[in-house]
Amino acid sequence: MPAPIKKKRRSTADSQPSGIGKYLLEYREQHGISQAELAEKLGVKQTTISSWERGIKVPGSISLLRISDETGIPIRTLVQEKLEKSPRK
């Protein structure tokens, strides 16, 4: 029986946050709050904030609204990088 394939974990040291993750990290650093504190304000788990900051997951529409309301960052700013990478039809 072959050994199970292990998924390679992304190292946060190897990559810089981008897009939404970059803005969340900057906001937290500027306001001196932890992932857990931001998670509580947004009604999500700390691991969710971590996943967003590392670019593993992206927030859904309701979470984007909550992020914008809490941080004051316009939604368009949060998603601009994604918009620029998406081909127009």
C-alpha positions as CSV (number, residue, x, y, z in Angstrom):
1,M,0.0,0.0,0.0
2,P,1.5,3.4,-1.0
3,A,2.2,6.0,1.6
4,P,-0.4,8.8,1.7
5,I,0.6,12.0,-0.1
6,K,1.2,14.9,2.3
7,K,0.1,18.3,1.3
8,K,2.8,20.9,1.3
9,R,2.0,23.7,3.7
10,R,2.6,27.2,2.5
11,S,5.1,29.0,4.6
12,T,4.1,32.5,5.6
13,A,7.7,33.4,5.7
14,D,8.0,32.6,2.0
15,S,5.1,34.7,0.8
16,Q,3.9,38.2,1.4
17,P,0.2,38.7,2.0
18,S,-1.7,40.2,-0.9
19,G,-5.2,41.4,-1.6
20,I,-7.6,41.1,1.2
21,G,-5.1,39.4,3.5
22,K,-2.7,42.3,3.1
23,Y,-5.3,44.8,4.1
24,L,-6.4,42.7,7.1
25,L,-2.9,42.3,8.3
26,E,-2.1,46.1,7.9
27,Y,-5.3,46.9,9.8
28,R,-4.5,44.6,12.7
29,E,-1.0,45.9,12.9
30,Q,-2.1,49.6,12.8
31,H,-4.7,49.0,15.5
32,G,-2.7,46.6,17.6
33,I,-5.2,43.8,17.6
34,S,-4.8,40.1,17.3
35,Q,-6.4,37.8,14.8
36,A,-8.6,36.5,17.6
37,E,-9.8,40.0,18.4
38,L,-10.6,40.8,14.8
39,A,-12.3,37.4,14.4
40,E,-14.6,38.2,17.3
41,K,-15.5,41.6,15.8
42,L,-16.3,39.9,12.5
43,G,-18.1,36.9,13.9
44,V,-15.7,34.3,12.5
45,K,-13.0,32.0,13.9
46,Q,-9.4,33.1,14.4
47,T,-8.3,30.4,11.9
48,T,-10.6,32.0,9.3
49,I,-8.7,35.3,9.7
50,S,-5.4,33.4,9.4
51,S,-6.6,31.7,6.2
52,W,-7.7,35.1,4.7
53,E,-4.4,36.8,5.6
54,R,-2.4,34.0,4.1
55,G,-4.5,33.9,0.9
56,I,-5.7,30.3,1.5
57,K,-9.3,31.3,1.5
58,V,-11.2,34.4,0.5
59,P,-14.2,35.9,2.5
60,G,-17.7,35.6,1.1
61,S,-19.9,38.6,0.4
62,I,-21.3,38.9,3.9
63,S,-17.9,38.7,5.4
64,L,-16.6,41.3,2.9
65,L,-19.4,43.6,4.1
66,R,-18.5,43.0,7.8
67,I,-14.8,43.6,7.0
68,S,-15.5,46.8,5.3
69,D,-17.9,48.0,8.1
70,E,-15.4,47.1,10.8
71,T,-12.2,48.4,9.1
72,G,-13.5,51.3,7.1
73,I,-11.8,49.8,4.0
74,P,-14.0,50.1,1.0
75,I,-15.1,46.8,-0.6
76,R,-13.7,47.8,-3.9
77,T,-10.3,48.3,-2.3
78,L,-10.5,44.9,-0.7
79,V,-11.2,43.1,-4.0
80,Q,-9.3,45.4,-6.4
81,E,-6.4,43.0,-6.9
82,K,-8.7,40.1,-7.7
83,L,-10.7,42.3,-10.1
84,E,-7.5,43.3,-11.9
85,K,-6.4,39.6,-12.3
86,S,-9.8,38.5,-13.6
87,P,-10.3,38.5,-17.4
88,R,-13.1,40.7,-18.6
89,K,-15.8,39.1,-20.8
